[in-house]
């Protein structure tokens, strides 16, 4: 426990020195704020971009607060996912290629403790970034568009965060056995594959963690809490994270030496 | 027609500026980056969000 805490502090220090703890939250905030502002000023943006067919500007209606919030969160599904995967890819791989893995795994730090510190550090980064980004988006939405149902916005952000954490966990798993770029590529491909499978077979795969982004949008748009559609995706998402965690601690122990 | 209200937009510009400043500090202090440093400085300064993103994800060596 104490070892995990010490290793966690080392991870956070490394993230700060690598500026990740600064630039990733800033990027998430920019992405979150941009959506409500561009929705609000859409007619002006269109007008400035040149010739617009006459009826278009008049027919533009400002989307609802919940809809814009869902779109803001949707921004994190592409650029946010990419940024998080690229920043997590070095987590184990950097340790191995840099030659510190052997030192780290010399007693008394167990691979399980090292992996939990890494997971906690990534979770901290994700919660910080997504929290600030969603708060920024929510603030601008209430300012420009209208009152936002806050409890729905919070649960939608949490559902989206769980999906992002699944993708980060995949990156960490691959990072424990592959080189960093391969880990990022494979985890993005795996997350993309899960999402694609879910869009192709939404009914049989409604328990898949890839259903989380859709459920997040639905939590905002329909605001229904009576249906328990989120139970299985949440459970399978947590199961995926735990499996990746166990797999990574096992693989990290076996792959201590750099690859050539 | 709504006029673009600066009091609404400045936090966005401030965040973009902050991101560029973090990028430039990181670039100045890095021992080496992928490609020449001055090119990355131009990309960060002129590339807005995507320029800084490209530097942090592609340009930086861990």
Interface residues (C-beta under 8 A of the other chain):
Chain A: X18 X19 X22 X23 X26 X27 X29 X30 X33 X34 X37 X40 X41 X43 X44 X47 X79 X82 X83 X86 X87 X90 X94 X136 X143 X144 X180
Chain B: X1 X2 X4 X8 X9 X11 X12 X15 X16 X18 X19 X22 X23 X25 X26 X49 X52 X53 X56 X57 X60 X62
